Amino acid sequence: MNWITKKEGDALVVADSKDSNHLKRIEHGIIMGKKVLFQDVGEELDPVLDNVLSKSLTTVGRTVCVKLGDREIEYNENFKLFITTRMANPTYTPEVSTKVAVVNFTVKESGLEE
């Protein structure tokens, strides 16, 4: 998590899963083309994010949109979503696993050698 904040700096929008406004922060990031860090996520992701994770985009005229919840919002191609968890070994459903790239940063060189 620290390397993301150092790399992206002020351009990073942080949304915490415990915060009631996390969807508003993600929505703002999608519209403005920001990089969003969605942190402290558990094993279940909010179904509202399904269209964002699968990049189910629609075109309305010249505008590219994505459905977030019950609203269609403008999608900026520069948008990136990073999802982090504090869980040591999270198990996600196959539906989620096919939509995201899971990277385990707790792996150490000795574990890879084994």
Buried (B, 14 or more C-beta within 10 A) or exposed (E): BEEBBEEBEEEBBBBBBEEEEBBEBBBBBBBBBBBBBBBBBEEEBBEBBBBBBBEEEEEEEEEEBBBBEEEBBEBBEEBEBBBBBEEEEBEBEEEBEEBEEEEEEEEEEEEEEE
